[in-house]
Amino acid sequence: MENIDPVYFLTPVVVIAFSFGLAAYWRRRRRFTAFVLVFSLVAYFGAIFAKYVVQGITYAPFETGVNSNPAALGAYFGLQTMVFEVG
């Protein structure tokens, strides 16, 4: 355990705590209903599924076309995340 950098260990813990804290705050203020939570989860998993389908069709040809260039693959994955999850 002494080899683990505390920043890398605590960052996900802080993000999870912050996320649950916001959800609890919105729930307490009655602006966060179960419908909103279910709708958000369906939208999120729908975006992940759409990315999975697109990658299943386009990943192999793209990787071959760019000769496994890490910068091009990073842009490929980043663009998909931007379009499906953020957009």
N, C-alpha and C positions, 0 to 999 in steps of 0.2 A: 504494500500500500504506500510505502514511502517514495516510490518511483512515479506516482501519479501527480501531475501538475494540478494544483487545486483550482486553477482557473478553468481548465477543461472539465473538471469534475463538477464544479459549482454552476457553470453557465447553464446547462440544461435544467438543473434544479431550480435556479432563479426564474428561468423562462416558464417552466411548468407552474411554479408558485404564482407568478404574475398572471398567467392565463387563467388559472383557477380563481384567483382573487378577483379578477375582472368579471368572470362569469358569476361568481357569488354576489358581487356588488350589483350587477345588472339584474340578477334574479331577485335580490332584496328590494330593489326599486320597482319591481313588477314590469320592467321593460324587456325582460328576457324570458320568453315563454318556452314551453316544451316544443311548440311548433317551430319556433326560430331555431332551436338546437337541432331538431330533426332535419329541417330544411338545409341548414348549414352542413351537416354531415353528409346528406345526400349530394349536395353540390360539390363538396370536397372529394368524396369518393368517386363521383361521376367524372370529375376532372382527372383524377388519377387513372381511372379506367380509360378515358379518352387518350391520355398520354401513352398508356400501355399499348393500345391499339395502333396508334400512329407509329410508335417505336417498333412494333412488330412488323410493320410494313416497310418502314423507311430506314431503319438503323443499319442493316447489313450493307445495302447499296451506298449509303452515305459514308459509312466507315471505310469501305473499300475506295470510294471516290476521293477521300481526303487522306488516304494512307495512314489512318489511325492518328492523325495530328491531334494532340490534346487540346489545343486552342480551338480548333474547329469543332471538336466534339463537345467542348464546354459551351460554345455558342449554340450548338445544336440542342443540348439539353436545357440551357438557359432560355432559349427562345420558346421551347415547348412549355416550360414552366410559366413563362410570362403570358403566353397566349391562353393556356388552359386553366391555370390556377389563379392567376391575378386578373386576367382579362375576363 
